[in-house]
């Protein structure tokens, strides 16, 4: 699946890595009956959410935002390399992979099943806080999922260590500006992509259950390392994109993830982009 949105002089492409099976059991802070009302029918609470990725071509640079899951999670994922080729983009032509964070469905697709790079000529760009957390040794006992993610991060980034660029908040690179939105992970980053007077925010995992967490930003998920901080970051970013009328590109918003956040009846709501 390929869709585009025009931001200034840039045409930003949205491509899918597939769909991820998850469950409302991972939702915190909302009664199940209300969650079911918002998301619609589920299979005993189980549902699929999209895994969207985005491509920005600026001059001679081909910039990929997040890398998908590879074949490490579920058989419905790992389709990004094929979808890139179908869109006329050779993974070897990708010059930069910009990560919102280092979680499996965003970073495991950096490498193939043998640990070789899917993007052999790419520089990896990631917030310094995110790289520092996942590439460092554990500082004490950790939940099993954090241990697994930490071990997997080393595999994902191993072929790229000499081409790993760590950035600070507000440090522009390639016309992209990182805005740290921590909580989901320590260095979870939204990337502001500007062209002229227009801009789009690729917000990563600001929301997982878009039908719930945009209108009810206090609802957290079990995947958040710091749930209170994740909620605070979500409210801050939702307020910013609504106030500034920024287009958004959401990793887990209905594919391809492009649209706008508006205030409606005292809550935030998502409006899909008419440019899709």
Secondary structure, 3 states (H helix, E strand, C coil): CEEEEEECCEEEEEEEEEEEEEEHHHEECCCHHHHHHHHCCCECCEEEEEEEEEEEEECCEEEEECCCCCCCCCCCCCCHHHHHHHCCCCHHHCCEEECCCCCHHHHHHHECCCCCECCCCCEEEEEHHHHHHHHCCCCCCCCHHHHHHHHHHHHHHHCCHHHEEEECCCCCECCEEEEECCCCCCCCEEEEEEECCEEEEEEECCCCCHHHHCCCCCCEECCCCCHHHHHHHHHHHHHHHHHHCCEEEECCCCCCCEEEEEEECCEEEEEECCCC
